[in-house]
């Protein structure tokens, strides 16, 4: 933790700001297409999971609903909230 004592916080903040601006400028149509593919597969998992709920508990329902929930929170919501899309 000694490195914290010598950290130039102003320079670090400036580097982070510049990196953020650079990444925002690099976002484009390819990123949007990728997001739409992720959302499509997430929605497909939701449909499969919800459509198979009527069956006795089975691994397909469990897996599909788990992937749906996980992908929405970790791949869509998290990155969107942090400005990744």
TIRODO-105217 format. One line per 10 residues: number of its first residue (from 1); their letters; for each residue x, y, z of C-alpha. Coordinates in steps of 0.02 Angstrom, whole numbers, always signed. Each point is the difference from the previous one (the first is absolute). Layout:
! residues N
NUM> A> X/Y/Z | ...
This chain:
! residues 85
1> XXXXXXXXXX> +0/+0/+0 | +151/+114/+1 | -26/+41/-183 | -154/+99/+50 | +109/+125/+91 | +94/+44/-160 | -150/-5/-117 | -25/+159/-100 | -190/+6/+11 | -17/+149/-117
11> XXXXXXXXXX> +100/-84/-138 | -94/-163/+29 | -168/+89/-14 | +57/+87/-159 | +54/-167/-77 | -168/-79/+43 | -95/+147/-75 | +103/-10/-161 | -25/-188/-10 | -188/+21/+22
21> XXXXXXXXXX> -8/+130/-139 | +104/-111/-116 | -111/-151/+31 | -160/+102/-27 | +68/+62/-166 | +38/-178/-56 | -178/-63/+31 | -103/-27/-155 | -116/-110/-101 | +100/-159/+34
31> XXXXXXXXXX> -27/+24/+187 | -186/+24/-27 | -10/-158/-106 | +91/-96/+136 | -119/+64/+133 | -150/-50/-106 | +71/-177/-21 | +26/-17/+187 | -178/+62/+33 | -69/-121/-131
41> XXXXXXXXXX> +83/-151/+81 | -52/+59/+172 | -180/+18/-60 | +7/-173/-78 | +54/-72/+168 | -147/+89/+81 | -124/-72/-126 | +68/-177/+20 | +3/+14/+189 | -173/+74/+17
51> XXXXXXXXXX> -76/-115/-131 | +64/-154/+91 | -58/+52/+174 | -154/-110/-13 | +109/-156/-6 | +57/-84/+157 | +159/+82/+61 | +129/-37/-132 | +177/+55/-39 | -51/+90/-160
61> XXXXXXXXXX> -115/+120/+93 | +128/+29/+137 | +143/+30/-122 | -100/+113/-116 | -69/+109/+141 | +171/+9/+83 | +84/+53/-162 | -136/+127/-33 | +17/+81/+171 | +190/-8/+0
71> XXXXXXXXXX> +19/+71/-175 | -119/+144/+33 | +90/+55/+156 | +181/-35/-46 | +5/+29/-187 | -136/+127/-34 | -44/+100/+156 | +174/+11/+75 | +85/+60/-158 | -142/+117/-46
81> XXXXX> +2/+81/+172 | +188/+29/-13 | -17/+75/-175 | +67/-150/-95 | -141/+11/-128
